[in-house]
């Protein structure tokens, strides 16, 4: 896992209807992904589509399609990269895996690995505190 990744999960009610737009919006909300100027879900949808087609998408293409300042596109792309959902290969941006399912499975594996490490350290803290408590009596 990249040390700069930040994976957040929010509990968000499921969408009222299951359209492409509502599901992508739900993912953005659930994973606390960027939504600066309301373009986060639209941008993620474009990245998903281009990734599944195997062609990726450039920031310039996103800038043209979304009609927002390039700085807004770059800001959102950087947040998507930090979330672990998106990777940059050359000038193009892709989902980290070939599709959404595999991308989420990869994020889950990252979280499982990190929680495993956290549990290991928590056990060490507990042992140190118990040793400190019982060692002084």
C-alpha positions, 0 to 999 in steps of 0.5 A: 500500500502506498504510504500516501493512500487515504482510504475512508469509508462512510456509511451512506444510505443506498441510492433510491434508484440504481442508475449509473450516475446514482451508483457512481455518486454513491461510491464517491460518497461512501469512499469520501472521494472528491466532489469539488464543484460537483464533478467528482462522480462525473470524473470517476465515471469517465475514468471507469469508462476509459479504464474498462475500455483499456485506453485511460484518460488524460487530464486535458480530456477530462478538462474538455469533457467537464468544462471546469478549470484544469486546476479543479480537474488536477485537484480531483485527480490527485484526491482520487490517486491518494484514495488508491482508486486511480493510478497515473500511467504516463499522461493517462489516468486509470482505475487502479485495476481493470474494473470497479470490482477488482479496484475495490477488491484491491482497496479491501486487500490494502485495508485488511493488510493495514488492519493486520499491522494495526492489530499487531501493534495494538497487541504490543501496546496491550502487552506493554501496558499489562506488563507495566501494570502488573510489573509494578505491583 
